Amino acid sequence: LAGMADNMEVERAGAGQDMTSFKYVYIPCDPSKPMEELSMQVNKETVVGCLMESLRGHFSAAAQLGTQKQKDALKQQMLEHLKKAGKDAVEPTPEMMSMMADSQTVDIVPLIPAVPAAGYVSVNLYVDDRGTAKELPVNGRATGLVAATGGQTQVLGDAFVARAYDNEAEDMVRIDFGVEEATPDAAWVKEAWRVKEIVDAKRDGGAAAEVVEDTVPDGYPFAPPFDPPMPPEQRLAAVEEIKKKGNELFKEGKLDLAVVKYDKAIRYLEAFPSVEGEGAQATKLACHLNSGMCHLKAERHKQCVKSCDKALAVDGNSVKGLFRKGCAHRALGEYEKAIEALEKAAGLDASDASIKAELTKADKQLKKFRYGW
């Protein structure tokens, strides 16, 4: 993100002039068409809604709601939106449906939200809000970009990427986003993950762990390439190499860097389209378990629980996952949760002495906490 602040100051300096311009990127749904860098001129009055107004026309011209099936899909989408908003799902009248079918709205997918952790500099993806109803095809590159930043939205139809500074207390400033930045190894993609960890930790009521920079080369970009997409078999091979590097770092006692590699391996597995199959699931499980072990050794017990929960989402009967989760809960003084996890682990492997020992400790500590003995 070097130079972004300087760029922002230049834009601010020109805010008093009649017009300023900014760059943004067009990602066509058709993979045979190249991504394009576009520019737009705005003034103080149009800077906020400029993209929404311009792109509404693009999406409307690109595809219309024509068939009855598509109109029915739009009606269902409207009812679902009302339900999520907590409003009564009243059946739309024919007049309402006709008006909605003729209208066009733009949906915004935040890749970096305009929050303090990001310095109020956001990166957003603009997409057709009627993509599902119009039965638009998946935009693999745009979906890959979303996945590279930790998102899970499947993008339908054409997409546009733009950057802005917006802290709501000052005038919005549009900042250039160039086509060379639409890559999985761009600095802002890594920044998106840093911001995501901080926002997620705040939502969960804790402090985010210090983000460790990946300083150990492994021959692969931060996230899997999406233009063109990296084939699943190549991604799986890359994952094994990245995980191997993580294991080497673990043996060297470089726990933070090992976690970075395990996280990267999982990122390669889960990026759209996710790599499926027993081999992929086994590798994902191993990476989450290994991250849990790193956090446990480093006494980052909350992060250990989080990693173990992800491992148990892959395999609910993972003895290692249950054991490490139980150890972390005990260290946090959450004795009942520790006993619950350890009892399940003991039930799956009654011969493991370490599980029995940990369960005994948790039981004694719970009694002391409750009864003082």
VEXTORTOR-358804 format. One line per field, with one value per residue: residue in one letter; x, y, z of N, C-alpha, C in turn; residue number from 0. Coordinates in steps of 0.2 Angstrom, whole numbers, plus 5000, padded with zeros to 4 digits. Layout:
rest c(A	...)
npx c(X	...)
npy c(Y	...)
npz c(Z	...)
capx c(X	...)
capy c(Y	...)
capz c(Z	...)
cpx c(X	...)
cpy c(Y	...)
cpz c(Z	...)
nr c(NUM	...)
END
This chain:
rest c(L	A	G	M	A	D	N	M	E	V	E	R	A	G	A	G	Q	D	M	T	S	F	K	Y	V	Y	I	P	C	D	P	S	K	P	M	E	E	L	S	M	Q	V	N	K	E	T	V	V	G	C	L	M	E	S	L	R	G	H	F	S	A	A	A	Q	L	G	T	Q	K	Q	K	D	A	L	K	Q	Q	M	L	E	H	L	K	K	A	G	K	D	A	V	E	P	T	P	E	M	M	S	M	M	A	D	S	Q	T	V	D	I	V	P	L	I	P	A	V	P	A	A	G	Y	V	S	V	N	L	Y	V	D	D	R	G	T	A	K	E	L	P	V	N	G	R	A	T	G	L	V	A	A	T	G	G	Q	T	Q	V	L	G	D	A	F	V	A	R	A	Y	D	N	E	A	E	D	M	V	R	I	D	F	G	V	E	E	A	T	P	D	A	A	W	V	K	E	A	W	R	V	K	E	I	V	D	A	K	R	D	G	G	A	A	A	E	V	V	E	D	T	V	P	D	G	Y	P	F	A	P	P	F	D	P	P	M	P	P	E	Q	R	L	A	A	V	E	E	I	K	K	K	G	N	E	L	F	K	E	G	K	L	D	L	A	V	V	K	Y	D	K	A	I	R	Y	L	E	A	F	P	S	V	E	G	E	G	A	Q	A	T	K	L	A	C	H	L	N	S	G	M	C	H	L	K	A	E	R	H	K	Q	C	V	K	S	C	D	K	A	L	A	V	D	G	N	S	V	K	G	L	F	R	K	G	C	A	H	R	A	L	G	E	Y	E	K	A	I	E	A	L	E	K	A	A	G	L	D	A	S	D	A	S	I	K	A	E	L	T	K	A	D	K	Q	L	K	K	F	R	Y	G	W)
npx c(5004	5011	5013	5000	4995	5000	4995	4981	4982	4985	4973	4964	4969	4965	4952	4945	4944	4935	4934	4940	4949	4949	4956	4949	4945	4939	4932	4928	4915	4917	4930	4939	4940	4951	4955	4952	4958	4950	4944	4937	4929	4925	4916	4915	4901	4897	4905	4902	4891	4895	4900	4890	4879	4885	4888	4876	4869	4878	4876	4862	4862	4869	4862	4846	4830	4821	4814	4800	4804	4816	4810	4802	4812	4818	4807	4807	4820	4817	4808	4816	4825	4817	4813	4825	4827	4819	4806	4788	4785	4777	4767	4773	4765	4759	4762	4772	4782	4784	4789	4801	4807	4811	4819	4836	4849	4864	4876	4887	4902	4912	4930	4940	4935	4930	4937	4944	4955	4960	4964	4953	4953	4946	4943	4932	4921	4910	4895	4882	4867	4856	4861	4859	4845	4845	4851	4865	4882	4896	4908	4924	4937	4934	4928	4938	4947	4939	4940	4954	4955	4950	4936	4920	4910	4902	4904	4893	4892	4898	4911	4917	4931	4936	4944	4943	4944	4936	4930	4918	4917	4924	4925	4922	4935	4941	4952	4965	4964	4973	4975	4986	4985	4976	4979	4984	4994	4996	5000	4989	4980	4986	4985	4971	4969	4975	4967	4955	4958	4959	4947	4938	4943	4939	4926	4924	4926	4940	4957	4967	4979	4996	5000	5010	5022	5025	5040	5047	5052	5042	5040	5027	5013	5004	4990	4981	4984	4972	4970	4976	4966	4973	4975	4966	4974	4987	4986	4984	4996	5005	5000	5004	5018	5019	5014	5024	5035	5030	5030	5044	5048	5041	5048	5060	5057	5051	5037	5027	5029	5027	5014	5009	5012	5004	4992	4992	4992	4979	4972	4975	4968	4955	4951	4941	4938	4935	4947	4943	4939	4946	4960	4962	4954	4960	4973	4969	4964	4975	4983	4975	4976	4990	4992	4985	4993	5004	5000	4996	5008	5014	5007	4995	4981	4967	4968	4972	4961	4952	4958	4957	4944	4941	4947	4940	4928	4931	4933	4924	4928	4941	4954	4966	4963	4952	4959	4969	4961	4955	4966	4969	4957	4958	4969	4965	4956	4944	4936	4925	4922	4934	4934	4923	4928	4939	4934	4927	4937	4944	4935	4936	4949	4954	4966	4975	4987	4990	4979	4971	4978	4977	4964	4961	4968	4960	4948	4951	4955	4943	4935	4942	4940	4926	4923	4933	4943)
npy c(4994	5005	5023	5025	5034	5046	5047	5049	5061	5069	5068	5074	5087	5091	5092	5104	5108	5108	5095	5079	5064	5046	5029	5013	4995	4984	4968	4957	4944	4935	4924	4925	4938	4951	4959	4976	4992	5006	5023	5037	5053	5064	5075	5085	5083	5072	5061	5051	5043	5040	5028	5019	5024	5024	5010	5004	5006	4999	4985	4984	4984	4973	4962	4956	4954	4942	4929	4920	4911	4918	4930	4924	4920	4932	4937	4928	4931	4944	4941	4934	4944	4953	4945	4943	4955	4956	4959	4958	4945	4950	4945	4951	4962	4962	4974	4979	4969	4971	4983	4981	4972	4980	4988	4992	4987	4989	4979	4979	4972	4970	4970	4975	4983	5000	5003	5008	5000	4998	5011	5018	5016	5008	4994	4989	4978	4979	4973	4964	4966	4958	4946	4932	4930	4933	4923	4923	4918	4911	4922	4918	4924	4936	4930	4923	4933	4938	4927	4927	4937	4932	4931	4924	4925	4921	4927	4933	4936	4952	4962	4975	4984	4995	5008	5018	5032	5034	5040	5044	5056	5065	5072	5059	5051	5046	5034	5028	5012	5000	4990	4981	4978	4968	4955	4939	4941	4954	4969	4974	4964	4956	4965	4965	4953	4955	4966	4959	4949	4957	4964	4952	4947	4958	4957	4945	4948	4949	4953	4955	4944	4947	4951	4941	4943	4934	4928	4918	4911	4901	4899	4901	4912	4923	4920	4907	4908	4916	4920	4915	4902	4892	4875	4862	4850	4855	4865	4857	4850	4861	4865	4854	4856	4869	4866	4857	4865	4873	4863	4861	4873	4872	4862	4869	4877	4889	4895	4905	4908	4895	4894	4904	4897	4886	4892	4898	4886	4881	4892	4890	4878	4881	4892	4898	4888	4877	4864	4848	4831	4816	4817	4831	4835	4828	4834	4848	4845	4841	4853	4863	4856	4856	4870	4873	4866	4874	4886	4882	4878	4890	4897	4903	4902	4905	4906	4893	4886	4890	4886	4872	4870	4873	4862	4851	4854	4848	4835	4828	4819	4820	4815	4821	4835	4837	4834	4844	4855	4854	4855	4868	4875	4871	4878	4891	4892	4887	4876	4866	4866	4861	4848	4842	4842	4833	4822	4817	4814	4804	4794	4791	4786	4777	4772	4782	4789	4802	4810	4805	4810	4824	4825	4822	4832	4843	4840	4840	4854	4860	4856	4862	4875	4876	4872	4874	4865)
npz c(5000	4998	4995	4994	5004	5000	4987	4991	4997	4987	4979	4989	4989	4976	4978	4979	4966	4950	4944	4947	4945	4945	4945	4941	4941	4929	4928	4918	4916	4906	4904	4893	4890	4893	4909	4913	4915	4920	4920	4929	4930	4943	4954	4969	4972	4966	4969	4979	4974	4961	4955	4958	4950	4937	4935	4936	4924	4916	4921	4918	4904	4901	4905	4906	4915	4909	4907	4914	4924	4929	4934	4944	4952	4956	4964	4974	4980	4984	4994	5003	5007	5014	5024	5031	5035	5045	5042	5038	5026	5014	5000	4984	4974	4957	4951	4959	4956	4942	4942	4950	4941	4931	4936	4942	4952	4962	4970	4983	4987	5001	5001	5008	5022	5026	5039	5056	5057	5045	5041	5036	5023	5010	5000	4987	4979	4965	4960	4950	4957	4954	4950	4953	4950	4936	4932	4929	4924	4934	4939	4938	4940	4948	4958	4963	4967	4978	4986	4988	4997	5008	5008	5005	4995	4980	4965	4952	4935	4927	4935	4946	4953	4965	4975	4990	5001	5016	5030	5035	5043	5035	5018	5005	4997	4982	4977	4967	4959	4951	4937	4938	4951	4953	4958	4966	4974	4978	4988	4994	4996	5005	5016	5017	5024	5036	5041	5042	5052	5063	5064	5065	5078	5086	5085	5091	5104	5109	5108	5093	5087	5085	5068	5058	5047	5031	5029	5024	5010	4998	4985	4980	4977	4988	4988	4979	4961	4950	4937	4923	4931	4944	4942	4951	4954	4954	4964	4975	4975	4978	4990	4998	4998	5004	5016	5021	5022	5033	5042	5044	5049	5061	5068	5069	5079	5076	5078	5075	5062	5056	5058	5049	5037	5038	5038	5025	5017	5019	5014	5000	4998	5001	4992	4979	4965	4978	4983	4983	4990	4998	5001	5001	5011	5022	5022	5025	5038	5045	5044	5051	5064	5066	5067	5079	5088	5087	5092	5105	5111	5111	5120	5116	5119	5116	5102	5100	5103	5093	5081	5083	5084	5070	5065	5070	5064	5052	5055	5067	5076	5079	5088	5092	5090	5099	5111	5111	5111	5123	5132	5130	5134	5148	5152	5150	5161	5159	5164	5163	5150	5145	5151	5145	5131	5133	5139	5128	5119	5127	5126	5113	5112	5123	5128	5129	5138	5141	5138	5149	5160	5158	5159	5172	5179	5175	5180	5194	5196	5193	5203	5214	5210	5212	5225	5233	5236)
capx c(5000	5015	5011	4993	4993	5002	4989	4975	4983	4984	4966	4961	4971	4961	4944	4942	4943	4929	4934	4946	4948	4952	4956	4946	4946	4934	4934	4923	4914	4920	4937	4943	4941	4956	4953	4953	4959	4946	4945	4931	4930	4920	4917	4913	4894	4896	4911	4900	4887	4897	4901	4883	4875	4887	4887	4869	4868	4881	4873	4856	4863	4873	4858	4839	4826	4817	4810	4796	4808	4820	4806	4800	4818	4818	4802	4810	4825	4814	4805	4821	4828	4812	4813	4832	4827	4814	4799	4783	4786	4771	4768	4773	4760	4761	4764	4779	4786	4785	4794	4807	4810	4813	4825	4843	4853	4871	4878	4894	4906	4918	4936	4943	4930	4932	4937	4950	4961	4962	4965	4947	4954	4942	4943	4926	4919	4904	4892	4875	4863	4851	4864	4855	4838	4846	4855	4872	4887	4901	4914	4929	4942	4931	4927	4945	4949	4936	4943	4961	4955	4946	4929	4917	4905	4902	4902	4890	4892	4904	4912	4922	4935	4938	4946	4941	4945	4929	4929	4911	4918	4926	4922	4925	4941	4942	4959	4967	4965	4976	4974	4991	4984	4971	4983	4983	5000	4996	5000	4982	4977	4988	4982	4964	4969	4977	4961	4950	4960	4958	4939	4936	4945	4935	4919	4924	4928	4946	4962	4969	4986	5000	5000	5016	5023	5028	5047	5051	5050	5041	5039	5020	5010	5000	4984	4982	4982	4965	4969	4971	4965	4977	4971	4966	4979	4993	4985	4985	5004	5007	4998	5009	5025	5019	5013	5030	5039	5027	5033	5051	5048	5039	5053	5065	5054	5048	5030	5023	5030	5024	5006	5008	5012	4998	4986	4993	4990	4972	4970	4975	4963	4948	4950	4936	4933	4939	4949	4939	4942	4949	4967	4962	4951	4965	4978	4966	4963	4982	4985	4972	4979	4996	4991	4982	4998	5009	4996	4996	5015	5016	5002	4990	4976	4961	4969	4972	4954	4949	4961	4955	4937	4941	4949	4934	4923	4933	4933	4922	4931	4948	4957	4971	4959	4949	4964	4972	4956	4954	4972	4968	4952	4960	4974	4961	4952	4937	4937	4919	4923	4940	4932	4919	4932	4944	4930	4925	4944	4946	4930	4938	4955	4954	4972	4980	4988	4991	4972	4968	4981	4974	4957	4962	4970	4955	4943	4953	4954	4936	4932	4945	4937	4919	4922	4939	4947)
capy c(5000	5011	5028	5026	5040	5052	5048	5052	5068	5073	5069	5079	5094	5093	5092	5111	5110	5106	5088	5075	5057	5040	5023	5007	4989	4980	4961	4954	4938	4931	4923	4926	4945	4954	4964	4982	4998	5012	5029	5041	5060	5066	5081	5084	5081	5065	5057	5046	5039	5040	5021	5015	5027	5022	5003	5002	5006	4993	4979	4983	4983	4967	4956	4958	4949	4940	4923	4919	4908	4923	4934	4921	4920	4939	4937	4924	4935	4950	4939	4932	4950	4955	4940	4944	4962	4956	4962	4953	4944	4951	4943	4956	4963	4962	4981	4979	4964	4974	4989	4978	4969	4985	4992	4989	4989	4987	4976	4980	4966	4973	4966	4978	4988	5006	5003	5011	4995	4999	5018	5020	5015	5002	4991	4986	4975	4981	4967	4965	4963	4953	4941	4926	4930	4934	4917	4925	4913	4913	4926	4915	4929	4940	4926	4921	4939	4938	4921	4928	4942	4929	4931	4917	4927	4918	4933	4931	4942	4956	4965	4981	4984	5002	5010	5024	5034	5036	5039	5047	5063	5069	5070	5053	5053	5040	5032	5024	5005	4999	4983	4977	4976	4963	4949	4936	4943	4961	4971	4976	4957	4954	4970	4963	4947	4958	4969	4954	4946	4962	4964	4946	4947	4963	4954	4939	4951	4949	4956	4951	4942	4951	4948	4939	4943	4928	4930	4912	4909	4894	4898	4902	4918	4923	4916	4904	4912	4915	4923	4910	4899	4886	4868	4859	4846	4859	4868	4852	4849	4867	4864	4849	4859	4874	4862	4854	4871	4874	4858	4862	4879	4870	4858	4874	4881	4895	4893	4910	4907	4889	4895	4907	4893	4882	4896	4898	4880	4881	4897	4887	4873	4884	4897	4896	4883	4874	4858	4843	4825	4814	4820	4838	4835	4826	4840	4853	4843	4842	4860	4865	4853	4859	4877	4872	4864	4879	4891	4879	4879	4898	4899	4907	4897	4906	4904	4886	4883	4892	4881	4865	4870	4872	4855	4847	4855	4844	4828	4829	4814	4820	4815	4827	4841	4837	4834	4851	4860	4853	4858	4876	4877	4871	4884	4897	4891	4885	4868	4862	4865	4856	4841	4840	4840	4828	4816	4814	4812	4798	4790	4789	4783	4775	4770	4787	4791	4810	4812	4804	4814	4830	4825	4822	4839	4848	4838	4843	4861	4862	4855	4867	4881	4876	4870	4876	4859)
capz c(5000	4998	4990	4994	5007	4995	4982	4994	4998	4980	4978	4993	4986	4970	4980	4978	4959	4948	4943	4949	4941	4948	4941	4944	4937	4926	4928	4914	4918	4901	4905	4887	4889	4898	4914	4910	4919	4918	4924	4929	4932	4948	4958	4976	4973	4963	4971	4983	4970	4954	4953	4958	4945	4931	4934	4936	4917	4913	4922	4915	4897	4900	4905	4908	4918	4903	4908	4920	4929	4932	4938	4950	4956	4959	4969	4980	4982	4988	5000	5008	5009	5019	5030	5034	5038	5050	5040	5036	5019	5010	4993	4980	4969	4950	4949	4962	4952	4936	4944	4952	4936	4926	4940	4942	4958	4962	4976	4985	4991	5004	5001	5014	5024	5028	5047	5058	5056	5038	5040	5033	5016	5008	4993	4986	4972	4963	4956	4949	4963	4951	4946	4954	4946	4929	4930	4926	4926	4939	4937	4941	4942	4953	4964	4965	4970	4984	4990	4990	5003	5014	5008	5002	4990	4973	4960	4946	4930	4927	4942	4946	4959	4967	4981	4992	5008	5019	5037	5036	5045	5030	5011	5002	4992	4977	4976	4961	4959	4945	4935	4941	4958	4953	4958	4972	4978	4979	4995	4998	4997	5012	5020	5018	5029	5042	5044	5044	5059	5068	5064	5068	5085	5090	5085	5096	5111	5111	5104	5088	5088	5080	5062	5057	5039	5029	5027	5022	5003	4997	4978	4978	4979	4994	4987	4972	4955	4947	4930	4923	4938	4945	4942	4958	4956	4955	4970	4980	4976	4981	4997	5001	4998	5009	5023	5022	5024	5039	5047	5045	5053	5068	5071	5071	5085	5073	5078	5072	5054	5054	5057	5043	5031	5038	5035	5018	5014	5020	5009	4994	4998	5001	4987	4974	4968	4983	4982	4987	4990	5004	5001	5002	5018	5027	5023	5029	5045	5047	5045	5057	5070	5067	5069	5086	5092	5088	5097	5112	5113	5112	5125	5113	5120	5113	5095	5099	5103	5087	5076	5085	5082	5063	5064	5072	5059	5046	5058	5074	5080	5079	5095	5093	5090	5105	5116	5111	5113	5130	5135	5129	5139	5155	5153	5151	5167	5157	5166	5161	5142	5145	5153	5139	5126	5135	5140	5121	5117	5130	5124	5107	5113	5131	5130	5129	5145	5141	5139	5156	5164	5157	5161	5179	5181	5174	5185	5201	5195	5193	5210	5218	5209	5214	5232	5236	5238)
cpx c(5004	5013	5004	4991	4995	4997	4983	4976	4982	4977	4962	4963	4967	4954	4941	4941	4937	4928	4940	4944	4951	4951	4952	4947	4940	4936	4928	4922	4917	4927	4942	4944	4946	4953	4956	4954	4955	4947	4938	4932	4924	4921	4915	4906	4893	4901	4908	4896	4889	4897	4894	4879	4878	4886	4880	4867	4871	4878	4866	4857	4866	4868	4851	4835	4821	4812	4805	4800	4813	4816	4804	4806	4819	4813	4804	4815	4822	4811	4810	4824	4823	4812	4820	4831	4822	4807	4795	4784	4779	4772	4768	4768	4763	4764	4771	4784	4788	4790	4801	4811	4814	4819	4831	4847	4860	4873	4885	4897	4912	4924	4940	4938	4934	4932	4943	4956	4964	4964	4959	4948	4951	4943	4936	4925	4912	4901	4885	4871	4857	4854	4861	4849	4840	4850	4862	4877	4892	4906	4920	4935	4940	4930	4933	4948	4946	4939	4950	4961	4951	4939	4926	4911	4907	4900	4899	4890	4898	4905	4917	4925	4937	4940	4944	4943	4938	4929	4922	4912	4921	4923	4926	4930	4942	4950	4960	4967	4967	4975	4980	4990	4979	4975	4983	4989	5001	4996	4994	4978	4979	4986	4975	4964	4971	4971	4956	4952	4958	4950	4936	4937	4941	4928	4918	4925	4935	4951	4965	4977	4990	5001	5008	5017	5027	5034	5050	5048	5048	5039	5032	5018	5006	4994	4985	4980	4975	4964	4976	4971	4970	4973	4971	4972	4986	4992	4986	4993	5007	5006	5003	5016	5025	5018	5020	5035	5036	5030	5040	5052	5046	5044	5059	5063	5051	5040	5026	5023	5027	5017	5005	5008	5006	4992	4986	4990	4983	4969	4970	4970	4956	4946	4945	4940	4938	4941	4946	4942	4945	4956	4967	4959	4957	4971	4975	4966	4970	4985	4982	4975	4986	4996	4989	4988	5003	5006	4997	5003	5017	5011	4997	4984	4969	4962	4969	4965	4951	4952	4958	4947	4936	4943	4943	4928	4924	4931	4931	4925	4938	4951	4962	4968	4955	4954	4967	4967	4955	4960	4971	4963	4954	4965	4970	4956	4945	4936	4931	4920	4929	4938	4928	4923	4936	4940	4928	4932	4945	4941	4932	4945	4956	4961	4977	4981	4988	4984	4969	4971	4978	4967	4957	4963	4964	4949	4945	4953	4947	4933	4935	4941	4930	4919	4928	4944	4949)
cpy c(5006	5016	5029	5033	5046	5053	5051	5059	5072	5074	5074	5086	5096	5093	5099	5112	5107	5098	5085	5068	5052	5034	5017	5001	4986	4973	4958	4946	4933	4930	4925	4933	4947	4958	4971	4988	5004	5018	5033	5048	5061	5073	5080	5081	5074	5060	5050	5041	5038	5033	5018	5018	5024	5014	5001	5002	5000	4986	4978	4982	4976	4961	4959	4952	4947	4935	4924	4916	4913	4928	4931	4921	4927	4940	4934	4928	4941	4947	4937	4939	4953	4951	4942	4951	4962	4959	4956	4952	4944	4949	4950	4957	4963	4968	4981	4975	4968	4980	4986	4975	4974	4989	4988	4991	4986	4985	4978	4975	4969	4968	4969	4984	4994	5007	5006	5007	4996	5006	5021	5020	5008	5000	4987	4983	4976	4976	4968	4962	4958	4947	4934	4925	4930	4927	4918	4919	4916	4917	4923	4919	4933	4936	4924	4927	4939	4933	4923	4933	4939	4929	4924	4919	4924	4924	4930	4937	4946	4959	4970	4982	4992	5003	5017	5025	5037	5035	5042	5054	5068	5067	5064	5055	5046	5040	5027	5017	5003	4991	4978	4975	4970	4956	4946	4938	4950	4963	4972	4969	4955	4958	4968	4957	4950	4962	4964	4951	4951	4963	4958	4945	4952	4960	4949	4941	4950	4953	4952	4950	4946	4947	4947	4939	4937	4930	4924	4910	4902	4893	4899	4909	4918	4919	4913	4909	4911	4918	4921	4906	4893	4880	4865	4854	4849	4863	4863	4850	4855	4867	4860	4852	4865	4871	4860	4859	4873	4869	4859	4868	4877	4867	4863	4878	4888	4895	4898	4909	4900	4890	4899	4902	4888	4886	4897	4892	4879	4886	4894	4882	4876	4889	4894	4894	4879	4867	4853	4836	4823	4817	4827	4839	4833	4831	4846	4852	4844	4849	4864	4863	4856	4866	4877	4870	4870	4884	4888	4879	4886	4901	4904	4903	4898	4904	4897	4883	4885	4887	4874	4865	4869	4865	4850	4848	4850	4837	4829	4824	4814	4820	4820	4834	4842	4838	4841	4856	4860	4856	4865	4878	4877	4877	4891	4897	4890	4878	4864	4861	4860	4849	4838	4838	4834	4821	4813	4811	4805	4793	4787	4785	4782	4774	4775	4790	4799	4813	4811	4808	4821	4831	4825	4829	4844	4846	4841	4850	4864	4861	4860	4874	4882	4876	4872	4871	4855)
cpz c(5000	4993	4991	4998	5003	4990	4985	4995	4992	4978	4982	4991	4981	4972	4978	4971	4957	4947	4945	4945	4946	4944	4945	4939	4935	4925	4924	4916	4912	4902	4899	4886	4895	4903	4911	4916	4916	4922	4924	4932	4937	4951	4965	4977	4970	4965	4975	4978	4963	4951	4952	4952	4938	4930	4934	4928	4914	4914	4919	4908	4896	4901	4908	4911	4912	4904	4914	4926	4933	4936	4944	4955	4960	4965	4975	4983	4986	4994	5005	5011	5015	5025	5034	5038	5044	5049	5038	5028	5015	5003	4988	4975	4962	4948	4952	4958	4946	4937	4946	4946	4931	4930	4940	4948	4958	4969	4977	4990	4994	5004	5007	5016	5027	5036	5049	5057	5049	5036	5036	5025	5014	5001	4992	4979	4971	4958	4955	4954	4960	4948	4947	4950	4939	4927	4927	4928	4931	4936	4941	4944	4948	4959	4967	4969	4977	4989	4993	4996	5009	5014	5005	4997	4983	4969	4954	4941	4931	4934	4941	4952	4960	4974	4983	4999	5011	5026	5040	5040	5040	5023	5009	4997	4988	4976	4971	4963	4952	4943	4937	4948	4959	4953	4965	4977	4979	4986	4998	4999	5004	5017	5022	5024	5036	5045	5046	5050	5064	5069	5067	5076	5089	5090	5091	5103	5113	5107	5099	5089	5083	5074	5060	5049	5037	5025	5024	5015	5002	4989	4976	4981	4985	4994	4980	4966	4952	4940	4926	4930	4938	4946	4949	4959	4957	4962	4976	4981	4979	4988	5001	5003	5004	5016	5025	5025	5031	5044	5049	5050	5060	5071	5073	5077	5082	5072	5074	5064	5052	5053	5051	5037	5032	5036	5028	5014	5014	5015	5002	4993	4997	4996	4982	4968	4972	4981	4986	4986	4997	5006	5004	5010	5023	5028	5026	5036	5048	5049	5051	5064	5071	5070	5077	5090	5093	5093	5104	5115	5114	5117	5123	5113	5117	5105	5094	5099	5096	5081	5077	5083	5074	5061	5065	5067	5053	5049	5065	5078	5081	5086	5097	5094	5097	5111	5117	5113	5121	5134	5135	5134	5146	5156	5153	5157	5165	5158	5163	5153	5141	5146	5147	5133	5127	5136	5133	5118	5120	5128	5117	5107	5121	5133	5130	5136	5146	5142	5146	5161	5164	5160	5169	5182	5180	5179	5192	5201	5196	5200	5215	5217	5212	5222	5236	5239	5232)
nr c(0	1	2	3	4	5	6	7	8	9	10	11	12	13	14	15	16	17	18	19	20	21	22	23	24	25	26	27	28	29	30	31	32	33	34	35	36	37	38	39	40	41	42	43	44	45	46	47	48	49	50	51	52	53	54	55	56	57	58	59	60	61	62	63	64	65	66	67	68	69	70	71	72	73	74	75	76	77	78	79	80	81	82	83	84	85	86	87	88	89	90	91	92	93	94	95	96	97	98	99	100	101	102	103	104	105	106	107	108	109	110	111	112	113	114	115	116	117	118	119	120	121	122	123	124	125	126	127	128	129	130	131	132	133	134	135	136	137	138	139	140	141	142	143	144	145	146	147	148	149	150	151	152	153	154	155	156	157	158	159	160	161	162	163	164	165	166	167	168	169	170	171	172	173	174	175	176	177	178	179	180	181	182	183	184	185	186	187	188	189	190	191	192	193	194	195	196	197	198	199	200	201	202	203	204	205	206	207	208	209	210	211	212	213	214	215	216	217	218	219	220	221	222	223	224	225	226	227	228	229	230	231	232	233	234	235	236	237	238	239	240	241	242	243	244	245	246	247	248	249	250	251	252	253	254	255	256	257	258	259	260	261	262	263	264	265	266	267	268	269	270	271	272	273	274	275	276	277	278	279	280	281	282	283	284	285	286	287	288	289	290	291	292	293	294	295	296	297	298	299	300	301	302	303	304	305	306	307	308	309	310	311	312	313	314	315	316	317	318	319	320	321	322	323	324	325	326	327	328	329	330	331	332	333	334	335	336	337	338	339	340	341	342	343	344	345	346	347	348	349	350	351	352	353	354	355	356	357	358	359	360	361	362	363	364	365	366	367	368	369	370	371	372)
END
